């Protein structure tokens, strides 16, 4: 929906974010997603669902991340040759 100012309004939507990310640190990437999620919730009651590779299950930051969020783990799209 577009308001009178030409701005796109999102309300009660679910955003699916798929990321092949399993770094041992959250970094700016995850911090940016958290900020986006907060703004989407505040401005329209939207929610995010995250999809990460199974390798992400073992990183230190993921436990606290999944306590507050809907996260799905899928097999990694990258083949391992080691």
FENQUIHU-V193343 format. One record per residue. N is the residue number from 1. PHI is phi as a letter, one per 40 degrees, with the letter a starting at -180 (* if undefined). D_FIRST is the distance of its C-alpha to the first C-alpha in Angstrom with 2 decimals. Layout:
# FENQUIHU-V193343
N|PHI|D_FIRST, N|PHI|D_FIRST
This chain:
# FENQUIHU-V193343
1|*|0.00, 2|b|3.82, 3|c|6.66, 4|c|10.08, 5|c|11.39, 6|g|9.35, 7|c|8.34, 8|c|5.75, 9|b|5.24, 10|b|6.83, 11|b|8.75, 12|f|11.79, 13|b|11.58, 14|b|14.87, 15|b|15.59, 16|c|18.88, 17|b|20.98, 18|b|24.13, 19|b|26.84, 20|c|30.46, 21|b|31.55, 22|a|34.64, 23|c|36.19, 24|c|38.62, 25|b|36.68, 26|c|33.05, 27|g|33.00, 28|c|30.15, 29|c|28.06, 30|c|27.82, 31|d|27.64, 32|c|24.55, 33|c|22.90, 34|c|23.93, 35|c|22.45, 36|c|19.08, 37|d|19.22, 38|d|20.18, 39|c|17.33, 40|c|14.72, 41|c|16.60, 42|c|16.90, 43|b|13.33, 44|h|11.50, 45|f|14.45, 46|c|13.81, 47|b|16.99, 48|b|18.76, 49|b|21.38, 50|b|23.98, 51|b|26.34, 52|b|29.57, 53|c|32.89, 54|d|35.70, 55|d|37.59, 56|c|35.17, 57|c|36.70, 58|c|39.76, 59|c|38.33, 60|c|39.03, 61|c|35.57, 62|c|33.93, 63|c|35.53, 64|c|33.95, 65|c|30.59, 66|c|30.46, 67|c|31.54, 68|b|28.13, 69|b|25.90, 70|c|25.34, 71|b|27.30, 72|b|28.57, 73|b|31.55, 74|b|32.30, 75|d|35.33, 76|c|35.35, 77|c|34.64, 78|b|37.54, 79|c|41.04, 80|b|43.72, 81|b|47.02, 82|b|49.02
